[in-house]
């Protein structure tokens, strides 16, 4: 039985109803803080929880809808629609007749004043069930005629109950109907399917295991039914070892107890570290403390105490479990709780994870997303909330549902990501940005340039040289703009960590000496290196524009800034002296009072790219010679592996 739609209303921040479709494997709720993501998950959980929990009208009903609360009777909160699978349909039809189900979907409604039960909406064909019960009965002719006229279960059983000498088959049919709750077909079908309805499991950031617990306290809390989710995770871990709480008070032997704890630690650790790639040198150890510390406060004044410790095998040191990173603590706690719950549950489970990657590094969030896809979703539907772009699979945007808190309607869940406001959609945009940045780095060799204008200049010059059978840029290079020399170190670190060969083309300026030094010291260029334009052009200061002749560049400037120049074109003669051609143009603009003496490096490059047919023929041999020398230096750093 699979959840396909959910409609929530009148719960916490959810007011007028929030219906959304649920994916068969993973559904991701994306929204900013206080948008109502937790309310959505908890509303689902309370509709059919794995543990005791129910809707509390006094606490959960939206506070600003007091009038509606008084007017309504039985208050619906969750209307969940499920779809039966083939085996469930076959089970129902074998018992009640082929075609008895008018459809595979069943709507279940739960809310306030439902007394912890759900109302099922099952569409049945009672005539099919009547035929199924009647089929094969050997009846006297008069009785057979009456039975054939029956169109309801009640009418058929009345005919059969009126027989003076019922046969064994008649007795069997009557006993079958008698076994139905209330002798009602709808209730009988519901009861037969109830064990297939999945229960909801909710796990949030605050449900992590404590690092130390008192065994007597746990026994008392278990008896009272007041265990927290984190304490339940501790019991789950012990259950995996086959250890009861009472075993700590009266163990068969100390050695047996230690061995059981070691087995549990090893079992859960091996599964955790299959997906936790952040540190493979960790393991979990369970210790018994027989005597409380002096002055210990309740409940830690009650021995024995169980302490969970994390061992760092690299440094040969251990620390209490709850002193490790909160991300690791959450991941370990959830896996212990879920593994036991999965083994112990007789029903299917739907997992609700509230901000599961909240305290995880980006790569650890990727581990968690892989864990959800590979370990959980093949057997359980998963719904999780997030506002992290690293918890969103850019290749599976269909699983995303946005959660927005509307001022008039309250929390709204939608599959239409285009309707979300900018803040809600930010993680989606960031995810696309991350994915886009990764697609830019396709290929083993990356040429990093400072800006998009550099990319255009290089491509035009390379194509021009190649058309003349001269050396252009190596075809294996992927040119990637970094957005300025200040950002180059970050790009180099990113690319180097992914094993890519990185070549950086940088302008030469006395102001950038320190930045270039840091690039050289980064040591992450692989077989690549740094190519300085000043070295190629034999100048102390040089930009990529200095590959061109001044007259050619001025023509590009006139094209790009013809509006600001107001018909009075710039000339080479009015360019002041300066080692850098770009700086000469900027000083001329400053003298004229144009654009605050600044130029956009991309604008003239775009003019060249836009009108290549006009400009390429004007690129002289001196420019091509400089460009060829530059490309030879770059190509020499390309990795051939």
Secondary structure as UniProt FT lines:
FT   STRAND          2..8
FT   TURN            12..13
FT   STRAND          18..21
FT   STRAND          26..30
FT   TURN            33..34
FT   HELIX           37..47
FT   HELIX           57..60
FT   HELIX           63..65
FT   HELIX           66..71
FT   STRAND          75..83
FT   HELIX           86..96
FT   TURN            98..99
FT   STRAND          105..112
FT   TURN            115..116
FT   STRAND          119..121
FT   HELIX           126..134
FT   TURN            135..136
FT   HELIX           141..149
FT   HELIX           153..161
FT   HELIX           168..179
FT   HELIX           181..183
FT   HELIX           185..193
FT   HELIX           194..196
FT   STRAND          199..203
FT   TURN            205..206
FT   STRAND          212..214
FT   HELIX           215..224
FT   HELIX           229..240
FT   TURN            241..242
FT   HELIX           246..249
FT   HELIX           254..275
FT   TURN            280..281
FT   STRAND          282..289
FT   TURN            294..295
FT   TURN            298..301
FT   STRAND          305..312
FT   TURN            313..316
FT   STRAND          317..320
FT   HELIX           321..323
FT   HELIX           326..344
FT   STRAND          349..353
FT   TURN            356..359
FT   HELIX           362..371
FT   HELIX           372..376
FT   TURN            377..379
FT   STRAND          381..386
FT   HELIX           389..391
FT   TURN            394..395
FT   HELIX           397..399
FT   STRAND          400..406
FT   TURN            407..409
FT   STRAND          410..414
FT   HELIX           417..419
FT   HELIX           422..440
FT   STRAND          445..449
FT   HELIX           452..467
FT   TURN            468..469
FT   TURN            475..476
FT   STRAND          477..481
FT   HELIX           485..497
FT   TURN            498..499
FT   STRAND          501..506
FT   HELIX           510..512
FT   HELIX           513..522
FT   TURN            526..527
FT   STRAND          530..532
FT   HELIX           533..537
FT   HELIX           544..547
FT   HELIX           550..560
FT   HELIX           562..565
FT   TURN            566..567
FT   HELIX           572..574
FT   HELIX           581..592
FT   HELIX           595..597
FT   HELIX           601..610
FT   HELIX           612..615
FT   HELIX           616..618
FT   HELIX           621..635
FT   TURN            636..637
//
